[in-house]
């Protein structure tokens, strides 16, 4: 993993027992809106019990109206290093670029039920690993292998299936109407042998109409290109510039890790594109109080601003964004 990604993993892996209270509240998609006013309008505060999904759904509607935006999304993410939960409040940005997803497939392809169950079991064990402070992983093979032995065993089983049945995964992603099956196929495709078609399949799944499918596909791409930077040549930048503006927190979270890989080479074309088209969402992410999730945006902005790697890490460790932001103004 990259240095900042490794730092994030350490933050997660040192988590204490889960504490069902809000530890941080961060915002995105607000652009020119006043953050103090956004916080004042929100009925949740640091230290409150984590609100259930249904309650958050009701608040999203009234909150969006109160702050003058069409939509809001409130996402709870476990866990911070002290075990508490991060709350992320997203707003639909009217100035964001158009984000168009593929239409939902209407074919008849199916994923074998045992593979779908394997995916569900992996998801269940991942939750256990995160909440117990064992969320670290080994990405050194181009796919993720959990440090939590029960989860790792299932991931290796999924890799065996993916290598032997890659064609089935493509068919499911392109022709299966069931969202969960496509999400499982996207997860599995990340464990297949690296190829141009694998990368193309993950890029296509990055714009699936279902957020879980997109999450799994973008995450798999992020791990793959970190392992093999040459694979990045096959990944178009444009879709991810749009996705970093998404109201969906998982789109932003996974995309910012992938965009960090795009900046590793400091390609001037990439840096110019991010500066001209993605500065607002990157600055929002970089300023989050949830430090584990803000690291990659800080790194990207530091590179866009022309800072050395050492200087970026120094400023990131001090949580001092001022020199970077001053340079970008």
N, C-alpha and C positions, 0 to 999 in steps of 0.2 A: 504494500500500500504506500501511497505518497505520504510525506511527512505530516501534512495536516490531517489526512484521512486516518493515519495512525494515531494522531493525537485525539481525534474524535473517538476512536475505538477504545482508547485508554479511559476516556471520560465515562463511557458507557460501562466498561468492564469493572470499574471500581464502584458501581452502584451498590447502595445499601438495600435493605429490605424495602419493598415498595411502600410508599407513603401516599395514601389516596387524597392528596391535597395539591392545589396548584402551586407550582414553584416559580414559574415565569409566565408572563403574558407578552407575546410579541405580535406585531402587526405587519401586514404586507398588502400591496395593491393600493395604498393610500395616496401615494405620490405627493400632491400639494396640500392634502388635508392636515389639520393640526393634530398631532399625536396626543397631546394633553386632552383635547376635546374628545378624541376617539376613546381614550381610556375612561373618561368621565361618563360617557354614554353607555359603556359596557357594564352589565350587571354582575360581572365576575371580578374578583380581586385575588391577588396573591395571598395564599393562606386559606382560601375557601376550599371546601370539598370539590373534587372534580365533578362537574355536572354530567349526567348521563347523556347519551347521544340524542335521545328524543327531546330532552329539554333544550339541548343546544340547537336542535333544528327549529324549534319555535322561536328561540331568541334570534337566530339568524335573520328571520323575516322582519321582525320589529327593529332590529339593530340596523339593518341595511336601510330601511326607510328613515330611521332617525338621523343617520349620517349622510343621507342623500345619495346613496348608491343603489344600483339595481339589485345586486346580490351580495350576500356575505357568506362566509364559510368559517366555522369554528371547529378546529381540530385539536384533539387531546393526544399527546404523544408521551409515552412512558419510555425511559425514565431518566431524570436528571441524576447527577452523581449522588445526591442525597436521597434518592428514591422518589422524590416528588415528580409531578407531571408538568410538562410544558403545554401551555395553551397558545395556539396560533389563531389569530383572527385575520382572515383574508377578505379583501374587498375587490369587487370587479372593477377593474381600471378602464374607464371609457377610452383612454388614450392608448391602450395596449394594442399591439398588432393583431390582425385577424388570426384566430386559432381554429383550424378546420380539422375535424377528425374524420376517419374513414367511416362509411356507413356500416351499421351492424351487419355481420354476415347472415345470410339467409339460407345457407346450404344444409347438408345433412351429415357432415363429418362429426365424428364422436371420438372422445378420448376414452380409452379403456377405464372402467370403473376402478380398477386396482391402482391405476396411476393417479386418478383423481383423489383417491383416499390417501395415497402416499403424499400428495401435495398438502392435503388437509392436516395430516399428521406432522409434516414438517412445519407448517404454520403454527400448530399448537405447541410444538417443542421450541420453536423460536420465541414465542411469547414467554414460555417458562425460562428460557435462557436469559432473555433481557431482564425479566423481573428478578432473577436470582443473581444478576451480576456476572453472567457467563456469555455475554453477547459478542465476544471477540471472534474473529474469523481469519482464516488463511486464504488470501486471494492470489497466492503466488503461482497458481496453475492456470489462471485465466477464468476461473469460476470459484465461487465462494464455498469454503468448507468450514463449518462452525467449529469452534473450540469446545463446544458442548457435545460430548461423545454420542449421546442418543440421536441428536439432530444430525451430526456428521455422518452417522451410519446410514440414515435415510437419504442424505444428499448423495452419497456414493451409489446407492441403489438407483436414484433418479438419473445419475450420470450414466450408469450402465444401460438404462432404458433409452435415454436420449441418443446415445451413440448408435444403438441398434435400430431405432425407429424414428430417425430424424424426419423422414418424409411424412410420417403421421403427424408430427408436430406442425409442420408447414400447413398441412391440410386443415388441421383443427384451427389454427390461427386465421386462416383465410376463409373457411367455410363452415365454422361451427357457430350456431346462434347462442350457445350457452356461455355466459360471461365467465363463470368459474372455470369451465373447461379451457377457455382461451387463456385465462390467467395462469392456470397450471401449465399449459403448453409453452407460454412465454417464459415461465420459470425454468422449465425443463430445457428449452432451447439454449439457454445460457450454459448448460452443462454438456451440450453436444460438442463434437470436434469443431475447431475453428475452421471456417470457410467463408468465401464471399457470400454464399447463399445464406449461411447462418446469420451473418452480419446484416444482410439485406432484410431477412425475416424479422430481426430484432428492431431494425429501424422502422419497418412498416408497423410493427406492433406498438411502437412508441406513440403512434397516433391512432390507436384503437379507441373506440368510443367509451370503453370501460376503463375506469381509473386504476383498477388493480392490474389489468393487463399492461397498461402503460407503465405503471410502477415497476413491475417485474422485468419488463423489457429494457427500460432505461437503466435500471440497476445492473442488469446483466451486461449491457454494453459498457457501463462505467468500469466494471471489474475487468472486462476483456481488454479494453484499450489501455488500462493502467498496466496490464500484464504485457501487452503487445502494442506499443505505440504506433506501429506501422498500420494496424487495423483502422486507425483513425482516418486514414485516407479514404476509406470506404463509407465513412459516416458523414452525411451532409450536415453543415452547421445550421442552416436556416430553420429546420423544424424545432430545434432546441432553443433558438433565440425566441421563437414564439412561445414555447412551453414555459420558459422562465417567467413569463407574464401570466401564467394560468392562475385562476382562482383556487385551483386544487393544490393543497399544501404538498402532497406527495409528488405531483408534477414538478413543483419548484425544488423540492428537496433532492430528488434524484437527478434532475437536470443540472443543478449547480455543481454536483460532483463530476458529471460528464463534461461540463463546460470547463471545469478546472483542468481536465486532461487536454482539452483543446488548446489551452494557453501554455502548456508545458514547453513547447518549442518557441514560444513568443513570436509566432508568425505575425508579422505586422498586419496582414489582412484580417486575421481573426481578432486581434486586439482592436483594430479600427471598428470592426463590425460590432463588437461588444460595447465599445465606448459610445457609438452612435445609436445603438438600438436597445441596449439592455442595462444601461447605467442605473436607472431608477430601481428596478427590482434587485439588482446586485447590491446597491447601497442599503436597501431595506433589509436584506438578508444579513449583510455584514454587521448591521447595528443591533441584531437580536441579542437579548440577554441570555438566551440559550446558546452558550458558547460553542458547544459541540456541533451545532447545526450551522453556525455562522462562519466557521473557519474557511471553508472553500471559497466563499464569496470574498472574504478579506484577501485571500491569496490571489484570486482573479483580479481584483481591483488594484492590488499592489503591482501586478505585472502590467496591467493596462496603463498605470501611472508611470511605469518605467523604473520601479524600485528593484533593487537586488533581492535575491532570495533571502539572504541573511537579514536585510533590513525589514523585509516583510514579516519574517518570523519574529524578529525583535518587537515590532509594533503590535503584532498579533498577540504575543505573550503579555504585553502591557495593556492590551485592549485600547490602544491609542490609534484611532482611525484618522485623526485630524490631519497629519502630514499627507496621507494618501488622498483624502477628500479635497484638501487644499490644492493639490497638484492636478486633480481632475476637474476643478472648477474653471 
